[in-house]
Amino acid sequence: MDLRDEGELVRRLQERDEKAFQRCVKLYQDKVYNLVYRMLGNQAEAEDVAQEVFVTLFKCIDTFRGDSKFSTWLYRVAANHCKNRIKYLKRRAHKQTGELDDAAEAEMLGSTQGTLGEQHASPVEALEGQEIHHILQRAITKLDEEHRLLLVLRDVEEMSYEEIVQVTGLAEGTVKSRLHRARLQLKAEIARHTK
């Protein structure tokens, strides 16, 4: 979406145009869900939080000042919702391990059904792919929330450092150093699971 289209979308959202809101959801729902899922590691929680992000968007679009791209602002809203949900879940001593395993497994099985022949040459390769995805998601959820957010924004969502700075409010040097530590931590987590 170019900046002119984005500006028009924001203007219409600020006017509470329902069609603009529907278009916005259609354009960004997958990206928001993917970010939230990677942060929380739980499909049900991710669905709830992603929906909350769009409710917040609708309620708070007037606070968007245009200092950054709209998508960057939306990612910031999503990241803040994730941080709040992580804190909430920690306070409630929510045991995510079993749910994470079940949700990740169900999602992986669902994502390969119907596309098995397209993505994998054999069922063995499909299972190996699922296992790799499962190990990676489990390792990501072991990172602290700041590292997890930076890793997801840069390596999964492929955002620029400038966009990450706008989402997180951190200095670029801080983003780079924390991202480096996050990658090292992720590598160590993956090594633990693959031994």
Salt bridges, closest charged atoms under 4 A:
GLU8 OE2 - ARG11 NH2 2.43
GLU15 OE2 - ARG11 NH1 2.63
ASP17 OD2 - ARG12 NE 3.04
GLU45 OE1 - ARG85 NH1 2.41
GLU52 OE1 - HIS81 ND1 3.69
GLU52 OE2 - ARG85 NH2 2.54
ASP62 OD2 - ARG16 NH2 3.45
ASP67 OD2 - ARG65 NH2 2.87
GLU99 OE1 - HIS94 NE2 3.25
ASP101 OD1 - HIS134 NE2 3.68
ASP101 OD1 - ARG138 NH2 2.72
ASP144 OD2 - HIS147 ND1 3.03
GLU146 OE2 - LYS83 NZ 2.82
ASP155 OD1 - ARG183 NH2 2.60
GLU163 OE2 - LYS69 NZ 2.85
GLU172 OE2 - LYS176 NZ 3.16
GLU189 OE2 - ARG192 NH2 2.51
GLU189 OE1 - HIS193 NE2 3.65
